[in-house]
Amino acid sequence: MYFFIFATKKTSNMTTDKNKGITIIYNQLNLPQQIDFSDDARLINIYTADSTKKITFVFLDSQSLYSIKTRQ
């Protein structure tokens, strides 16, 4: 049996999902800014003022950093 265990904000955005082990933090534009995983991996998204995603930083652990640029 699979249970959905997650929390939401007032804006109906999912902030945690215990089954997948993720936590999501949203920015002022209501876009996912930071996604934390239970295995210490982390994604950080950077957006422009018009909500265009510019770059994603991927942290696999405290020693590794990768960046992924989006198309322009």
FIKEDREN-741392 format. One record per residue: residue number from 1; residue in one letter; x, y negated, z negated of N, C-alpha, C in turn. Coordinates in nm, 3 decimals. Example, Ala and Ser with C-alpha at 12.3 -4.5 7.8 and 13.67 -1.06 7.14 Angstrom:
<rs>
R|n|res|nc1|nc2|nc3|cac1|cac2|cac3|cc1|cc2|cc3
R|1|A|1.319|0.569|-0.780|1.230|0.450|-0.780|1.320|0.330|-0.780
R|2|S|1.285|0.225|-0.708|1.367|0.106|-0.714|1.290|-0.003|-0.787
</rs>
This chain:
<rs>
R|n|res|nc1|nc2|nc3|cac1|cac2|cac3|cc1|cc2|cc3
R|1|M|0.085|0.117|0.000|0.000|0.000|0.000|0.090|-0.124|0.000
R|2|Y|0.054|-0.222|0.079|0.135|-0.342|0.095|0.054|-0.462|0.047
R|3|F|0.109|-0.536|-0.048|0.042|-0.653|-0.102|0.111|-0.779|-0.054
R|4|F|0.033|-0.880|-0.023|0.089|-1.009|0.016|0.103|-1.094|-0.110
R|5|I|0.225|-1.128|-0.143|0.251|-1.210|-0.261|0.326|-1.333|-0.212
R|6|F|0.256|-1.445|-0.203|0.320|-1.568|-0.159|0.252|-1.687|-0.224
R|7|A|0.324|-1.798|-0.224|0.270|-1.921|-0.281|0.261|-2.026|-0.172
R|8|T|0.168|-2.119|-0.188|0.153|-2.226|-0.091|0.151|-2.361|-0.160
R|9|K|0.179|-2.466|-0.081|0.170|-2.604|-0.131|0.031|-2.657|-0.100
R|10|K|0.007|-2.782|-0.139|-0.120|-2.848|-0.107|-0.143|-2.854|0.043
R|11|T|-0.037|-2.860|0.122|-0.048|-2.870|0.267|-0.069|-2.735|0.334
R|12|S|-0.088|-2.629|0.255|-0.110|-2.492|0.303|0.014|-2.432|0.368
R|13|N|0.130|-2.486|0.339|0.255|-2.426|0.387|0.300|-2.319|0.289
R|14|M|0.348|-2.208|0.343|0.400|-2.103|0.258|0.534|-2.148|0.198
R|15|T|0.549|-2.139|0.067|0.673|-2.179|0.002|0.755|-2.060|-0.045
R|16|T|0.691|-1.948|-0.078|0.763|-1.827|-0.116|0.689|-1.705|-0.064
R|17|D|0.765|-1.602|-0.034|0.711|-1.471|0.002|0.796|-1.368|-0.069
R|18|K|0.743|-1.310|-0.175|0.820|-1.216|-0.256|0.845|-1.084|-0.185
R|19|N|0.758|-1.043|-0.093|0.781|-0.920|-0.018|0.903|-0.931|0.073
R|20|K|0.918|-1.044|0.138|1.033|-1.065|0.227|1.150|-1.129|0.154
R|21|G|1.127|-1.179|0.034|1.233|-1.240|-0.044|1.280|-1.373|0.012
R|22|I|1.187|-1.458|0.054|1.225|-1.589|0.109|1.158|-1.701|0.031
R|23|T|1.225|-1.816|0.031|1.173|-1.940|-0.025|1.192|-2.048|0.080
R|24|I|1.090|-2.129|0.104|1.096|-2.232|0.208|1.075|-2.369|0.144
R|25|I|1.162|-2.463|0.181|1.150|-2.603|0.137|1.122|-2.687|0.261
R|26|Y|1.021|-2.773|0.252|0.980|-2.855|0.366|1.029|-2.999|0.348
R|27|N|1.051|-3.068|0.461|1.095|-3.208|0.455|0.973|-3.300|0.457
R|28|Q|0.998|-3.432|0.470|0.890|-3.531|0.468|0.799|-3.520|0.590
R|29|L|0.850|-3.461|0.699|0.770|-3.445|0.820|0.692|-3.314|0.819
R|30|N|0.695|-3.243|0.705|0.623|-3.116|0.688|0.680|-3.006|0.777
R|31|L|0.812|-3.010|0.800|0.881|-2.909|0.879|0.975|-2.830|0.787
R|32|P|1.000|-2.702|0.816|1.087|-2.623|0.728|1.231|-2.673|0.733
R|33|Q|1.278|-2.726|0.623|1.413|-2.782|0.616|1.514|-2.679|0.567
R|34|Q|1.474|-2.599|0.470|1.566|-2.501|0.413|1.491|-2.371|0.387
R|35|I|1.552|-2.260|0.429|1.495|-2.128|0.406|1.600|-2.046|0.333
R|36|D|1.567|-2.003|0.212|1.657|-1.922|0.130|1.609|-1.778|0.131
R|37|F|1.704|-1.685|0.148|1.674|-1.543|0.149|1.728|-1.480|0.021
R|38|S|1.671|-1.368|-0.018|1.710|-1.304|-0.143|1.852|-1.249|-0.141
R|39|D|1.911|-1.229|-0.023|2.048|-1.179|-0.014|2.151|-1.292|-0.007
R|40|D|2.115|-1.411|-0.054|2.198|-1.531|-0.060|2.224|-1.595|0.076
R|41|A|2.158|-1.550|0.181|2.167|-1.617|0.310|2.076|-1.740|0.306
R|42|R|2.109|-1.840|0.389|2.034|-1.966|0.389|2.035|-2.026|0.529
R|43|L|1.923|-2.080|0.571|1.912|-2.158|0.694|1.879|-2.301|0.657
R|44|I|1.947|-2.397|0.719|1.916|-2.539|0.698|1.894|-2.601|0.835
R|45|N|1.776|-2.659|0.855|1.740|-2.723|0.981|1.751|-2.874|0.967
R|46|I|1.805|-2.938|1.071|1.816|-3.084|1.077|1.729|-3.132|1.193
R|47|Y|1.643|-3.230|1.165|1.549|-3.283|1.264|1.574|-3.431|1.288
R|48|T|1.530|-3.479|1.403|1.529|-3.622|1.430|1.399|-3.681|1.376
R|49|A|1.385|-3.812|1.384|1.265|-3.879|1.331|1.139|-3.841|1.408
R|50|D|1.153|-3.796|1.534|1.035|-3.756|1.612|1.008|-3.605|1.604
R|51|S|1.062|-3.538|1.502|1.038|-3.397|1.471|1.107|-3.299|1.565
R|52|T|1.207|-3.344|1.637|1.283|-3.255|1.724|1.395|-3.190|1.644
R|53|K|1.402|-3.057|1.648|1.508|-2.989|1.575|1.639|-3.007|1.650
R|54|K|1.742|-3.057|1.580|1.871|-3.082|1.643|1.972|-2.971|1.620
R|55|I|1.978|-2.918|1.499|2.077|-2.817|1.468|2.029|-2.733|1.351
R|56|T|2.071|-2.607|1.350|2.042|-2.516|1.239|2.175|-2.466|1.185
R|57|F|2.195|-2.480|1.055|2.312|-2.426|0.989|2.273|-2.292|0.927
R|58|V|2.355|-2.190|0.950|2.330|-2.057|0.897|2.440|-2.023|0.799
R|59|F|2.403|-2.002|0.675|2.496|-1.960|0.571|2.467|-1.814|0.539
R|60|L|2.559|-1.724|0.574|2.538|-1.583|0.545|2.576|-1.549|0.401
R|61|D|2.669|-1.623|0.347|2.708|-1.612|0.206|2.778|-1.742|0.170
R|62|S|2.841|-1.748|0.058|2.904|-1.873|0.016|3.029|-1.906|0.096
R|63|Q|3.081|-1.812|0.175|3.204|-1.834|0.252|3.180|-1.857|0.401
R|64|S|3.065|-1.820|0.453|3.040|-1.823|0.597|2.945|-1.936|0.635
R|65|L|2.978|-2.005|0.744|2.891|-2.111|0.796|2.891|-2.102|0.948
R|66|Y|2.774|-2.096|1.006|2.757|-2.098|1.150|2.659|-2.208|1.183
R|67|S|2.674|-2.269|1.299|2.578|-2.370|1.341|2.524|-2.334|1.477
R|68|I|2.395|-2.360|1.497|2.328|-2.330|1.622|2.265|-2.459|1.671
R|69|K|2.314|-2.511|1.782|2.255|-2.632|1.839|2.138|-2.595|1.927
R|70|T|2.035|-2.677|1.924|1.918|-2.652|2.007|1.938|-2.722|2.141
R|71|R|1.859|-2.678|2.238|1.866|-2.741|2.372|1.813|-2.882|2.366
R|72|Q|1.867|-2.965|2.455|1.821|-3.104|2.460|1.750|-3.133|2.587
</rs>
